[in-house]
């Protein structure tokens, strides 16, 4: 495993949604990650791979299996996954179940409540925080949102307040 490089897996979610002004709908085109990393002046060695561009509410068991498999196959010990917030905890659970604790991998999932393209997104902050967490945390599966980091089984999304909180 290469301990310096971080594998960044893109799965879509609000992070990467665009707004169609004609229809008033949100859609996916390309990931905003390279632009976000450039704006954040990131100097982290990353291997970026887009696995899918979907809303997490549309994510299937097969999609989660693909994410787990890509994490298992990654040469990197540290993995950051951008993901929709609605089912982020579900995917984190699949990762915890699908990777042996002795895999030695640190996996952090992050996302955004507001699309990056809107300009007032929390995505840039969440991405930067998650990049820091993935470099410092011991092996395990975590969720990083709004400057906080949670173990995968110690967090839930509060749909009334729109924040992630301890269980």
Secondary structure, 3 states (H helix, E strand, C coil): CEEEEEEEEEEECHHHEEEECCCCEEEECCCCHHHHHHHCCCCCCEEEEEEEEECHHHCCHHHHHHHHHHHHHCCEEEEEEECCCCCHHHHHHHHHHHCCHHHCCEEEEECCCCCHHHCCCCHHHHHHHHHHHHHHCCCEEEEEECCEEEECCCEEEECCCCEEEEC
